[in-house]
Amino acid sequence: MNRIRIWVLVITGLMLSWGQIGWCEDQDEEEKVYAVQNKLFHRYHEIDFLAGYAADDDFFHLYPLGIGYTYHLNEHLSWEVARVQYMFTQDKDLKETLESEFEVQPDEFSEPKYMIHTHAMFKPLYGKSAVLNRRIVNHEVYLLAGGGVVHYEWNQSSGETRSESVFSISVGAGMRYFLSEHSCINIEIRDLVNFRESDTKNNVMLDVGFGLRFNLGERRVEEDQGMKRLKRILDED
């Protein structure tokens, strides 16, 4: 008799445990739980106005200015469809010294003029920060990788110029700060590897961008599964 009671208790416990596991699996499948919350400022389209600086070029200070368009596929993946930047340059002391003291010809100095890139973006981190405990700023961290074209020009001593457009690989990371539902500030660092005909050129760039974010239509919102089940029950009654 005692054995029968023990087996009854064991079987009952297993059945309850199995039911609990099944209920948890249903909950996991139907309801999503977010560590912070669903992102408040998700928009599908973003236009960025960009300014940057690169200090590691041998002969020029590089100041890229440009514009970019990004399509945010969802809250974790984005596609920067195009980033177009024109290079403003300033001669470094080394270049001026080589030209004036060692009579190095201008065609020895390749000057980047503009670049066009496209990137895939992965946004693994999202959070909030309290500014002086008075205002909450939402932000996200993203990683990017892509490719494009960089255009170089050489000023020859005869006054003519020659040019070269080369393939470029771009990887980097950035932080996006949401100012409002429709604007943000992006700060990022990128490493460019440019495959020139004579050699491979590497530049590290710091970019700051102001983004305008918008939707062309209403955002698709996931329906709350609990409310959906309740509505179905009420409709059946």
C-alpha positions in Angstrom: 0.0 0.0 0.0 2.8 2.3 0.8 4.4 1.6 -2.5 1.2 2.4 -4.3 1.0 5.8 -2.5 4.7 6.5 -3.4 4.1 5.7 -7.1 1.0 7.8 -7.1 2.9 10.8 -5.7 5.8 10.3 -8.1 3.5 10.1 -11.2 1.5 13.1 -10.0 4.7 15.1 -9.5 6.0 14.2 -12.9 2.7 15.1 -14.5 2.6 18.5 -12.8 6.3 19.1 -13.7 5.6 18.2 -17.4 2.6 20.5 -17.4 4.7 23.3 -16.0 7.4 22.8 -18.6 4.8 22.8 -21.4 3.2 26.0 -20.0 6.7 27.7 -19.9 7.5 26.7 -23.4 4.1 28.1 -24.6 4.9 31.3 -22.8 8.4 31.5 -24.4 6.9 30.9 -27.8 4.1 33.4 -27.5 5.5 36.2 -25.3 8.8 38.1 -25.6 10.4 39.4 -22.5 12.8 42.4 -22.9 15.6 43.1 -20.4 14.9 46.9 -20.6 11.9 47.3 -22.9 11.0 47.4 -26.5 13.0 50.2 -28.2 11.1 53.4 -28.0 12.8 55.2 -30.9 12.8 52.6 -33.6 12.4 54.2 -37.1 12.9 52.5 -40.4 14.6 55.3 -42.3 17.6 57.5 -41.2 19.4 60.2 -43.1 22.8 61.2 -41.5 24.9 64.3 -42.0 28.5 63.4 -41.3 31.8 65.0 -40.3 35.0 63.3 -39.4 38.7 63.3 -39.0 41.7 61.0 -39.8 45.1 61.8 -38.4 47.1 58.8 -39.5 47.6 59.7 -43.2 51.3 60.3 -43.9 51.0 63.6 -45.7 47.5 65.1 -45.1 45.1 65.8 -42.3 41.8 64.4 -43.6 38.4 66.0 -42.9 35.6 64.0 -44.5 32.1 65.6 -44.8 29.2 63.8 -46.2 25.7 62.3 -46.1 24.4 58.8 -45.6 21.1 56.8 -45.7 20.4 53.9 -43.4 17.5 51.5 -43.5 16.8 49.8 -40.1 15.5 46.3 -40.9 14.5 45.6 -37.3 15.8 46.4 -33.8 19.0 44.4 -34.3 20.0 44.7 -38.0 20.4 47.7 -40.3 21.7 48.4 -43.7 23.6 51.6 -44.4 22.7 51.7 -48.0 25.1 54.5 -49.0 27.6 56.7 -47.2 29.1 59.4 -49.5 31.9 61.6 -48.1 34.1 64.3 -49.7 37.6 64.7 -48.3 38.9 68.2 -47.3 42.6 68.0 -46.8 45.4 70.0 -45.1 49.1 69.5 -45.7 51.1 68.1 -42.9 54.5 69.5 -42.0 56.2 66.4 -43.4 54.8 67.1 -46.9 55.9 70.7 -46.8 59.4 69.8 -45.6 59.8 67.1 -48.3 58.7 69.5 -51.1 60.7 72.5 -49.9 63.9 71.0 -48.6 64.2 67.7 -50.5 62.5 68.8 -53.7 60.1 65.8 -53.8 57.7 66.1 -56.7 53.9 66.6 -56.0 53.1 63.4 -57.8 54.6 61.4 -55.0 51.7 62.4 -52.7 48.4 60.6 -53.2 45.5 62.7 -52.0 42.1 61.0 -51.2 39.2 63.0 -52.6 36.0 61.2 -51.9 34.7 57.8 -50.9 31.4 55.8 -51.2 30.7 52.9 -48.9 27.8 50.6 -47.9 27.7 48.7 -44.6 25.8 46.0 -42.7 25.1 46.9 -39.1 24.5 44.7 -36.1 23.1 46.4 -32.9 23.7 44.0 -30.0 23.5 46.5 -27.1 20.7 48.9 -26.0 20.3 50.8 -22.8 19.6 54.0 -20.9 21.7 56.5 -19.1 20.7 59.1 -16.5 22.1 62.6 -17.2 22.7 64.3 -13.8 19.8 62.2 -12.6 17.4 64.6 -14.4 17.0 63.2 -17.9 17.1 59.7 -19.5 19.1 59.3 -22.7 18.5 56.1 -24.7 21.4 54.7 -26.7 22.6 51.7 -28.6 25.9 50.2 -29.6 26.4 48.9 -33.2 29.0 47.2 -35.2 29.5 47.7 -38.9 31.3 46.1 -41.8 31.1 46.8 -45.6 32.9 47.9 -48.7 33.1 50.6 -51.2 35.3 52.8 -53.4 37.9 55.5 -52.5 39.1 58.0 -55.1 42.7 59.3 -55.1 44.3 62.1 -57.1 47.9 63.1 -57.7 48.9 66.7 -58.6 51.8 66.5 -61.1 54.5 69.1 -61.5 53.2 69.9 -65.0 49.9 71.0 -63.5 47.9 68.0 -64.7 46.3 65.5 -62.3 46.0 61.7 -62.5 43.5 59.7 -60.5 42.7 56.2 -59.3 39.5 54.7 -57.8 40.2 51.7 -55.6 38.3 49.1 -53.7 38.0 49.6 -50.0 37.0 47.5 -46.9 35.5 49.3 -43.9 34.9 47.9 -40.4 34.0 49.8 -37.2 31.9 50.4 -34.2 29.7 53.2 -33.0 27.3 54.6 -30.4 23.9 56.1 -31.3 22.3 58.6 -28.8 18.6 59.2 -29.3 17.8 62.9 -28.9 14.1 62.4 -29.6 11.9 60.1 -31.6 13.1 61.7 -34.9 16.8 62.6 -34.3 20.0 61.1 -32.9 23.7 61.7 -32.6 26.1 58.9 -33.9 29.7 58.7 -32.8 31.8 56.0 -34.5 35.3 54.8 -35.4 36.1 53.1 -38.6 39.1 51.3 -40.0 39.5 51.6 -43.8 41.7 49.4 -45.9 42.2 50.8 -49.4 43.7 48.5 -52.0 45.6 50.9 -54.3 47.5 49.8 -57.4 50.9 50.5 -55.9 50.2 49.5 -52.2 47.6 49.1 -49.6 46.6 52.2 -47.6 45.0 52.1 -44.1 43.2 54.9 -42.4 41.4 55.1 -39.1 38.6 57.7 -39.0 36.5 59.2 -36.2 33.1 60.2 -37.5 30.3 62.2 -35.9 26.8 62.3 -37.5 23.5 64.0 -36.9 20.6 61.7 -37.9 17.0 62.4 -38.9 14.8 59.3 -38.4 11.4 58.7 -39.8 8.8 56.2 -41.1 7.0 56.4 -44.4 4.1 54.5 -42.9 2.9 53.3 -39.5 5.3 51.1 -37.7 4.2 47.4 -37.5 3.6 46.7 -33.8 3.6 43.1 -32.4 0.3 42.2 -31.0 0.2 41.3 -27.3 -0.5 37.6 -27.1 -2.2 37.8 -23.7 -4.7 40.3 -25.0 -5.2 38.3 -28.1 -6.1 35.2 -26.1 -8.4 37.2 -23.9 -10.2 38.7 -26.9 -10.6 35.2 -28.4 -12.1 33.9 -25.2 -14.5 36.8 -24.9 -15.5 36.4 -28.6 -16.3 32.7 -28.0 -18.5 33.5 -25.1 
